[in-house]
Amino acid sequence: MVLAAVALALALSAAQDGPSRSEPCALPAALRETLQSRFGSSRVLTAADLFEDERALFRADHPGGCPGVRAGKFFGPTERPALAVIVMGVGPKRDIRLIVARPAMATWILFEVDDLREGSTAVVGSESGRTPPDVLTLSAYEAWKRVYRWNGRAFEPSPPLG
């Protein structure tokens, strides 16, 4: 009986910390808190932030997905999946930043990858190459694409996968 109660309590706490299935841009509670403590009142880029044509293209390519959040094994095949997140409204200039959040024991470690100008719209993605880890992509539909790869210390620009 006690074991069942403990299992139920653990399941409920995990469900509360995990992202909502009905909201594709929802983040785990601990990650939301980490982002808020580091970036203040910033928020995750959502489909509503994209221009109408970009929103239609994104929804066609990624039904039910979030343009500002992507999971991937960016640190290697044996590592837990990390989350790449586009946060908007950072600092006094209201910057847009691409962040990779790596899960740690009780918190998240944040890596700032790139900055965009206010008013820019881009979506975060990932690609799997012939060799792990996954590469991180940042792209604006029909305009440009940037690719980043973990080098063991930081994310660095990389040529697109061919």
N, C-alpha and C positions, 0 to 999 in steps of 0.2 A: 504494500500500500504506500509506504513512504517513498519507495523507488518510483512508483507511478506518479506521485505528486512532484517529485524532483524533476522527472522527465517532462511533465507538463509545464512546469515553471520555466525550464530551459527552453522548451519549444516556444513558449509565449514571449520570452525575452528576445530570442533570436528573430521572431516574426516582427517584433516592434522595432528592432534595429535595422532590419533589412529594408530594401527599397520596396515601394508599393508596386504591385503588379498593374494597377489601374493607371498609374502615373509613370510614364517611361523615364521622366527626368528626375524622379525621386532618388535621393542618395541615402545610404545608411546614416543613422543618427550620429554616430561618432564622427563620420566624415563631414557631415553638415556642420557640426560643432567645431571641428578643426579648421574648416574653411572660414567660418564666421570669425573665429578668434584671430585668424591671420589676415583676412581680407575684409573684415567688417560687414557692411550691408550688401556685399556683392551677391549675385544670384547666378544660377546655371542658365545658359542659353537654351531656349526652347524653340519649338517650331514656330510659335507666334512671333519670334524675333526675326525670322527669315522673311525676305521679300516674297510676295505671292508666288512668283514663278519658281523660286528656289524651294519654297515650302512644298509645292506640287511635285517637283523633282525628288526632293528628299523622301516624301511619303511614298512615291512610286518605288524608289530604291530600297527603302527601309520601313516597310509597314509596321506601325506600332513602335518605332524607334524614337530616340531622342537625339537631335543633332548636336547637343552639348555634352553627351556622355557616351563613352565607349569602353568596354572591358577588353582586356587583352593581356597576353603573357609578354609584356614589354621588357621584363627583366630576365627572361629565360624560361625554358620549358619546365624546369623543376620548381619554379617559383609560383606562389599563389597569384591568381589574376589581379592585375591592378586596374584602376579606373582612370581614364583620361577624361578631363573635365574642362569645358570652356566656361570660365566665369566672367561675368559682365559687371561693370560698375565698380572697378577696383580703384581705390584712391581718389584724390581730388580731381584727376583728369577723366575719371570714369572709364579707365582702360578696360580692355578685353584681354584676358590671359588664358593661355593653354597651360593646364596644370596636369601632371600625372601624380596620382595618389597611390602610394604603395602601402598595403596593409602591414601593420606591425602587430605586436602582441596585443596592446590595448588601445592603440591610436593609429593614426595614418601619418606617413612621412610624405611631404609634398615636394615635388620637383617642378620649378617654374621652367617651362620649355620655350614659350614664345609670347610676344605681345602683339596686339593688333590695335589699329586706330579705332577710336569711337566711330560708330557707324559702319564698320566693316562687318560683313557677315561671312561666316565660314562654318563648316561642319567638321567634327572630329571623326576619325575613322581609324581602322587598322588593317594591315595586310599581313598575310603569312607568306614568308618566302620559303626558299628551299631549305634554309637553315634558320633555326630559332635564334633569337627571340622575334616576336611579332614586331613589325615596324609601326610607328605612329604616323598618321597622316592628318593634315589640316588642309582643307580645300574649300575654295569658293567655286560654286558651280560655273562651268564654262569659262573660268577666268584663270585660275592658278591652283597649284597643288604643291604643298611642302611635305617632305618626308623626314622623319627623325628616327634615329636608332640609338639604343642605349649602348654606351661604350665601356661600361663598367663603373663610371663615375658620374656621367651626365648624359643627357640626350643631345645628340649633335645632328646637324643637317646631313642628309644622306641622299644620294641619287635615287630617283623612283625605281621601284622593282620593275624589271623588264619582262 
